[in-house]
Amino acid sequence: MKTLFEKIITREIPAAIVYEDDLVLAFRDIHPAAPTHVLIVPKKPIPRIAEAMADDQKLLGHLLLKAAEVAKKLDLKNGYRLVINNGADGGETVPHLHVHILGGRHLVWPPG
């Protein structure tokens, strides 16, 4: 069964896409936690960071570099936060690895 993000990747569900290449897709979160809240996901279905394998290293590096590129494109020049949730206690709600790009306001620490 496809996850929500796989359905977005295959265009079965619409999304406000802000970036795409052969390996990743970035789109606006439908329940934003900040003025700018974009999710960037690998097109390869990896359930969570704890299940990534050694052969995913190049993809994971690409994911993070593209997250920084998307943040720059979104003009988050005052800063931003990248978040990866892992497991239920970590706040994971979709079992498909994704990075949250949050910005557009001052973000406090600890987050929650």
N, CA, C and O of each residue as an XYZ file, in Angstrom:
448
protein
N       0.826     -1.176      0.000
C       0.000      0.000      0.000
C       0.883      1.258      0.000
O       1.837      1.355      0.772
N       0.560      2.197     -0.857
C       1.347      3.426     -0.973
C       1.085      4.366      0.199
O      -0.032      4.462      0.708
N       2.152      5.058      0.611
C       1.984      6.087      1.631
C       1.438      7.358      0.976
O       1.422      7.489     -0.248
N       0.999      8.271      1.809
C       0.535      9.570      1.343
C       1.591     10.242      0.473
O       1.265     10.807     -0.571
N       2.841     10.186      0.890
C       3.909     10.849      0.139
C       4.181     10.161     -1.193
O       4.484     10.830     -2.181
N       4.078      8.836     -1.235
C       4.228      8.137     -2.513
C       3.127      8.559     -3.479
O       3.372      8.690     -4.678
N       1.919      8.773     -2.967
C       0.820      9.222     -3.817
C       1.037     10.655     -4.308
O       0.620     11.002     -5.413
N       1.683     11.478     -3.499
C       2.034     12.829     -3.949
C       3.111     12.749     -5.020
O       3.034     13.451     -6.029
N       4.112     11.902     -4.812
C       5.199     11.740     -5.779
C       4.665     11.293     -7.135
O       5.126     11.767     -8.174
N       3.688     10.377     -7.129
C       3.121      9.857     -8.387
C       1.951     10.696     -8.899
O       1.302     10.334     -9.881
N       1.687     11.815     -8.228
C       0.647     12.777     -8.622
C      -0.769     12.227     -8.480
O      -1.695     12.719     -9.125
N      -0.940     11.211     -7.638
C      -2.283     10.707     -7.345
C      -3.005     11.652     -6.385
O      -4.235     11.691     -6.347
N      -2.236     12.403     -5.619
C      -2.756     13.415     -4.703
C      -2.062     14.724     -5.062
O      -0.841     14.741     -5.219
N      -2.809     15.823     -5.198
C      -2.178     17.096     -5.545
C      -1.391     17.684     -4.378
O      -1.692     17.428     -3.213
N      -0.391     18.467     -4.712
C       0.422     19.157     -3.712
C       1.010     20.416     -4.346
O       1.158     20.506     -5.564
N       1.333     21.366     -3.507
C       1.987     22.601     -3.953
C       3.489     22.337     -4.000
O       4.198     22.545     -3.015
N       3.959     21.879     -5.144
C       5.360     21.477     -5.319
C       6.242     22.710     -5.498
O       5.936     23.606     -6.284
N       7.344     22.731     -4.747
C       8.278     23.854     -4.863
C       9.612     23.442     -5.483
O      10.380     24.296     -5.925
N       9.894     22.132     -5.518
C      11.135     21.644     -6.127
C      10.974     20.162     -6.455
O      10.303     19.415     -5.742
N      11.609     19.761     -7.552
C      11.642     18.345     -7.910
C      12.847     18.062     -8.767
O      13.219     18.864     -9.625
N      13.461     16.910     -8.531
C      14.475     16.374     -9.431
C      14.269     14.863     -9.487
O      13.232     14.369     -9.045
N      15.221     14.137    -10.015
C      15.064     12.685    -10.166
C      14.992     11.935     -8.838
O      14.454     10.829     -8.780
N      15.533     12.530     -7.766
C      15.654     11.817     -6.500
C      14.735     12.304     -5.387
O      14.369     11.527     -4.505
N      14.354     13.596     -5.415
C      13.566     14.160     -4.316
C      12.434     15.036     -4.829
O      12.441     15.488     -5.974
N      11.463     15.262     -3.953
C      10.336     16.150     -4.240
C      10.103     16.994     -2.997
O      10.099     16.476     -1.881
N       9.907     18.304     -3.190
C       9.618     19.210     -2.072
C       8.264     19.870     -2.317
O       7.974     20.321     -3.426
N       7.451     19.922     -1.283
C       6.104     20.489     -1.406
C       5.693     21.115     -0.079
O       6.232     20.780      0.976
N       4.733     22.025     -0.148
C       4.258     22.732      1.040
C       3.414     21.805      1.919
O       2.587     21.038      1.427
N       3.642     21.897      3.219
C       2.874     21.121      4.199
C       1.449     21.665      4.250
O       1.252     22.880      4.249
N       0.461     20.785      4.295
C      -0.935     21.249      4.318
C      -1.366     21.721      5.714
O      -2.416     22.348      5.852
N      -0.573     21.429      6.740
C      -0.822     21.909      8.100
C       0.453     22.576      8.615
O       1.138     22.025      9.477
N       0.772     23.763      8.088
C       2.056     24.382      8.411
C       2.215     24.733      9.891
O       1.285     25.216     10.538
N       3.412     24.478     10.404
C       3.768     24.808     11.779
C       4.567     26.101     11.847
O       4.979     26.524     12.927
N       4.787     26.727     10.697
C       5.517     27.992     10.598
C       5.049     28.665      9.311
O       4.453     28.010      8.456
N       5.307     29.962      9.162
C       4.898     30.636      7.926
C       5.398     29.936      6.658
O       4.690     29.872      5.653
N       6.604     29.424      6.719
C       7.127     28.580      5.637
C       7.325     27.185      6.214
O       8.091     26.994      7.159
N       6.627     26.216      5.636
C       6.748     24.823      6.081
C       6.654     23.941      4.843
O       5.580     23.724      4.282
N       7.814     23.444      4.439
C       7.930     22.604      3.247
C       8.481     21.253      3.665
O       9.352     21.169      4.531
N       7.972     20.200      3.049
C       8.505     18.858      3.247
C       9.308     18.475      2.018
O       8.877     18.710      0.890
N      10.471     17.886      2.235
C      11.257     17.353      1.125
C      11.442     15.867      1.382
O      11.908     15.454      2.444
N      11.065     15.069      0.380
C      11.043     13.617      0.535
C      11.869     12.957     -0.563
O      11.897     13.436     -1.696
N      12.542     11.858     -0.228
C      13.172     11.089     -1.293
C      12.089     10.348     -2.075
O      11.093      9.911     -1.499
N      12.282     10.211     -3.364
C      11.321      9.449     -4.158
C      11.412      7.952     -3.855
O      10.431      7.223     -4.006
N      12.578      7.502     -3.432
C      12.727      6.117     -3.000
C      12.032      5.974     -1.653
O      12.323      6.745     -0.738
N      11.126      5.017     -1.500
C      10.408      4.881     -0.228
C      11.275      4.265      0.871
O      11.463      3.049      0.929
N      11.792      5.125      1.731
C      12.509      4.700      2.939
C      11.574      5.057      4.098
O      11.254      6.233      4.274
N      11.130      4.086      4.886
C      10.125      4.390      5.908
C      10.542      5.467      6.917
O       9.731      6.318      7.283
N      11.775      5.433      7.359
C      12.259      6.404      8.353
C      13.772      6.361      8.373
O      14.382      5.423      7.860
N      14.378      7.384      8.970
C      15.839      7.481      8.957
C      16.475      6.258      9.621
O      17.551      5.830      9.202
N      15.839      5.689     10.641
C      16.393      4.517     11.324
C      16.435      3.287     10.424
O      17.123      2.315     10.737
N      15.708      3.318      9.313
C      15.697      2.181      8.403
C      16.495      2.435      7.122
O      16.504      1.603      6.215
N      17.159      3.582      7.057
C      18.025      3.849      5.906
C      19.222      2.897      5.967
O      19.684      2.516      7.042
N      19.701      2.533      4.798
C      20.816      1.589      4.704
C      22.067      2.310      4.218
O      22.003      3.457      3.774
N      23.197      1.632      4.307
C      24.460      2.218      3.870
C      24.399      2.650      2.409
O      25.000      3.661      2.043
N      23.684      1.903      1.567
C      23.615      2.279      0.156
C      22.691      3.477     -0.090
O      22.579      3.934     -1.227
N      22.027      3.996      0.953
C      21.212      5.210      0.851
C      22.028      6.472      1.152
O      21.490      7.579      1.103
N      23.301      6.319      1.458
C      24.127      7.453      1.879
C      24.118      8.596      0.866
O      23.946      9.754      1.247
N      24.296      8.295     -0.391
C      24.319      9.331     -1.416
C      22.963     10.043     -1.498
O      22.913     11.268     -1.618
N      21.880      9.290     -1.434
C      20.539      9.866     -1.473
C      20.302     10.762     -0.256
O      19.736     11.847     -0.392
N      20.730     10.320      0.933
C      20.542     11.118      2.142
C      21.313     12.429      2.065
O      20.809     13.474      2.476
N      22.527     12.378      1.543
C      23.306     13.600      1.350
C      22.618     14.531      0.368
O      22.554     15.739      0.593
N      22.106     13.976     -0.714
C      21.385     14.766     -1.720
C      20.154     15.421     -1.092
O      19.873     16.593     -1.343
N      19.421     14.657     -0.273
C      18.230     15.160      0.390
C      18.554     16.394      1.236
O      17.846     17.398      1.157
N      19.601     16.326      2.031
C      19.971     17.455      2.887
C      20.484     18.643      2.077
O      20.137     19.786      2.375
N      21.291     18.392      1.073
C      21.787     19.495      0.242
C      20.643     20.184     -0.494
O      20.632     21.408     -0.619
N      19.693     19.411     -0.976
C      18.540     20.005     -1.668
C      17.635     20.731     -0.685
O      17.013     21.728     -1.053
N      17.544     20.260      0.560
C      16.773     20.982      1.574
C      17.356     22.382      1.770
O      16.608     23.356      1.856
N      18.674     22.486      1.842
C      19.320     23.797      1.974
C      19.073     24.653      0.736
O      18.846     25.857      0.853
N      19.114     24.048     -0.442
C      18.858     24.772     -1.685
C      17.414     25.280     -1.736
O      17.168     26.409     -2.159
N      16.475     24.460     -1.311
C      15.069     24.865     -1.292
C      14.872     26.008     -0.289
O      14.160     26.969     -0.580
N      15.493     25.910      0.879
C      15.390     26.982      1.877
C      15.903     28.302      1.308
O      15.309     29.353      1.547
N      16.988     28.253      0.566
C      17.520     29.460     -0.068
C      16.527     29.987     -1.108
O      16.281     31.192     -1.174
N      15.965     29.102     -1.907
C      14.976     29.479     -2.921
C      13.754     30.130     -2.280
O      13.146     31.028     -2.863
N      13.394     29.673     -1.074
C      12.251     30.210     -0.349
C      12.597     31.491      0.412
O      11.761     32.034      1.134
N      13.824     31.967      0.246
C      14.294     33.229      0.824
C      14.283     33.216      2.358
O      13.922     34.210      2.988
N      14.670     32.112      2.939
C      14.731     31.999      4.390
C      16.095     32.467      4.894
O      16.801     31.728      5.581
N      16.455     33.694      4.547
C      17.787     34.222      4.825
C      18.038     34.506      6.302
O      19.195     34.627      6.705
N      16.989     34.615      7.127
C      17.178     34.831      8.561
C      17.343     33.524      9.315
O      17.537     33.527     10.531
N      17.269     32.412      8.607
C      17.457     31.108      9.223
C      16.243     30.214      9.044
O      15.166     30.656      8.643
N      16.447     28.966      9.349
C      15.402     27.960      9.224
C      15.813     26.753     10.037
O      16.948     26.653     10.504
N      14.879     25.845     10.199
C      15.149     24.608     10.928
C      14.824     23.434     10.021
O      13.818     23.452      9.312
N      15.671     22.413     10.042
C      15.412     21.140      9.373
C      15.077     20.127     10.454
O      15.797     20.008     11.446
N      13.978     19.394     10.263
C      13.534     18.412     11.258
C      13.267     17.086     10.557
O      12.622     17.035      9.510
N      13.780     16.008     11.161
C      13.461     14.651     10.724
C      12.878     13.932     11.926
O      13.561     13.743     12.933
N      11.613     13.530     11.825
C      10.962     12.773     12.893
C      11.178     11.280     12.640
O      11.196     10.831     11.493
N      11.341     10.521     13.720
C      11.559      9.081     13.597
C      10.745      8.359     14.655
O      11.032      8.472     15.847
N       9.730      7.617     14.227
C       8.905      6.849     15.151
C       7.815      7.689     15.804
O       7.825      8.918     15.732
N       6.880      7.000     16.439
C       5.713      7.664     17.035
C       6.102      8.697     18.085
O       5.563      9.804     18.085
N       7.025      8.357     18.976
C       7.426      9.307     20.012
C       8.214     10.481     19.435
O       8.315     11.531     20.070
N       8.766     10.311     18.249
C       9.487     11.386     17.581
C       8.580     12.282     16.759
O       9.043     13.261     16.172
N       7.285     11.958     16.709
C       6.342     12.789     15.971
C       6.092     12.341     14.545
O       5.423     13.044     13.787
N       6.617     11.180     14.161
C       6.411     10.682     12.800
C       4.959     10.293     12.593
O       4.395      9.534     13.381
N       4.349     10.815     11.529
C       2.965     10.465     11.216
C       2.816      9.794      9.861
O       1.801      9.145      9.605
N       3.804      9.938      8.992
C       3.790      9.279      7.684
C       5.051      8.425      7.597
O       6.153      8.957      7.731
N       4.922      7.109      7.375
C       6.097      6.236      7.329
C       6.839      6.320      5.996
O       6.945      5.339      5.259
N       7.346      7.510      5.710
C       8.165      7.768      4.522
C       9.115      8.881      4.940
O       8.679      9.985      5.267
N      10.398      8.596      4.930
C      11.399      9.568      5.363
C      11.130     10.924      4.732
O      10.890     11.020      3.529
N      11.169     11.969      5.546
C      10.991     13.328      5.039
C      11.669     14.319      5.970
O      11.839     14.070      7.164
N      12.048     15.440      5.395
C      12.665     16.523      6.138
C      11.708     17.707      6.107
O      11.252     18.118      5.040
N      11.410     18.249      7.274
C      10.621     19.465      7.379
C      11.569     20.655      7.263
O      12.594     20.700      7.943
N      11.237     21.603      6.417
C      11.957     22.873      6.329
C      11.013     23.910      6.928
O       9.963     24.209      6.360
N      11.397     24.452      8.078
C      10.551     25.393      8.813
C      11.243     26.744      8.909
O      12.423     26.811      9.254
N      10.525     27.820      8.608
C      11.109     29.143      8.719
C      10.066     30.228      8.581
O       8.864     29.963      8.560
N      10.548     31.456      8.487
C       9.648     32.592      8.326
C       9.261     33.232      9.650
O       8.503     34.202      9.663
N       9.761     32.714     10.759
C       9.553     33.302     12.087
C      10.670     32.794     12.997
O      11.394     31.859     12.654
N      10.795     33.428     14.161
C      11.771     32.969     15.149
C      11.297     31.631     15.720
O      10.163     31.530     16.189
N      12.136     30.621     15.687
C      11.815     29.297     16.200
C      12.499     29.115     17.548
O      13.694     29.381     17.679
N      11.756     28.667     18.542
C      12.305     28.510     19.873
C      12.858     27.107     20.093
O      12.589     26.185     19.323
N      13.635     26.969     21.163
C      14.197     25.674     21.538
C      13.992     25.483     23.016
O      14.203     26.442     23.758
N      13.602     24.335     23.505
C      13.311     23.131     22.735
C      11.990     23.261     21.987
O      11.114     24.033     22.377
N      11.860     22.487     20.900
C      10.697     22.640     20.034
C       9.385     22.109     20.621
O       8.325     22.619     20.258
N       9.405     21.136     21.488
C       8.125     20.628     21.958
C       8.310     19.687     23.076
O       7.333     19.155     23.604
